[in-house]
Amino acid sequence: YTFANKTLYNKFISLLKSNPQVSVTEKPVLHGGWVGVDYMGHDFVLDYDCPDDNVIHISSKELSLAELCPLDFLPGNEGNLFKAYGKTEWEAIMYTSLQLVCRNRGAHSRIEKRTA
């Protein structure tokens, strides 16, 4: 995946649209409302939190989620259900802790000081 802010993303889209041989269709990418385009089998993704003059490339094949602790109920309640105040609902809080692990640092990159 390649992530860029709105300015660089729009510039990339306009460059693709200027080439009549390339069909450009924005589509949902990843989960959670991310939008991007597929270009030559690679997803170029709009990220509003990406710094203004940066393009970030992440290889999802080289990332893993490591479980730091097993899924369990919140400590102190021993798995008991709690009554939600003023409602006829009961709840118990489960949690887990995960860490994003990079298996190959050379598979990811960042380009700085790029302007549209």
N, C-alpha and C positions, 0 to 999 in steps of 0.2 A: 504494500500500500504506500502511496505517496500522499502526504498531507500538505496543504497550502492554505493560506488565508484567502479571504474573499477577493482581494485585488489580483493576486497571482492566479487564483483558480479561474476567475473570469477572463483573464488574459489568455490562459491556456485554452479555455473553451472557444474563445474568439479565433485563436490560431487554428484550432481543429476545424471550426465551421468554415473558415476561409478556404479550406482544401475540399473541393467537390468530391474527391474520392473517399472521404471519411464521413461516415454517418455518426452523428453525436447524439446520444440519448442519455440524459441524466436518469439515474436509478438509485434506489436505496442500496446502501453499502453498509456492511457490518450490521449492528443493531442499535436501536436508540435514536433513530432519525437522521443518521449520517447520509449524505447525498454525495454521489460521485459519478464519474464517467469511466467506462472501460475503454482503454486504448491499447491495442495490441496485447490483450490478455492481462493488462496491469490496471489496477484501480487507482484513479486519481481522485482524492477525496477532499471536499471542502471542510475546513476546520476553522471555526471562528476564533479559537483560542491559540492558533498557531501564531508565533511572532511575525510581525509585518514583513520582515525581509528574509524569512527562512522557508525552506522547503525541506520536509522531513520524510525520509524513506524508512519504512519498517517492514521487515520480512516476518510475516506471521509464522512461517515454518520454523523459525529459529527462536520462538518465544514459547514458554511453558508457564502454566500456573502451578505453583508448589503449595501444597496444603501445610500451613504452619501448625494448625490444630484441627482436630476432627470436629464435625458438625455436632453441636451440643446445645443444651439449654443454657440460658444466661446464668452465671454463677450466683448462688445465694437463694435461688428459688426451687432448687431440686426438681425442676420440671413441673412444678405446680401451676395450675391455671389461675390467672388473676381476673377478677371481675372488673370490666371497664366501668368507671364511675358514671352513673346515670344512664347506663345502657344495658340491654339484655344480652351483652356479648361477653365472652370470656377469651382471654388471650394468654399465650405463653410465648416467650421470646427465645428464638433459636439464633445461634450465631456460628460463624466460622471465620477463620483468618487465612487469607491467601496472599501469596507474594508472586509478582510477575518476575520470571527468571529469564535472562537472556543466555542462550546456549552458545551463540557465536556473535561476538561483538562486531566483527567485520562485515556482517550481513546487513547492518543498519547504517544509515548515513544522514547527515544534515548539511545542507548547502546554505550558507549565510550571505547576507548582503546582496540579495537578488531583488531587483525592482522590476515592475511591469513595464 
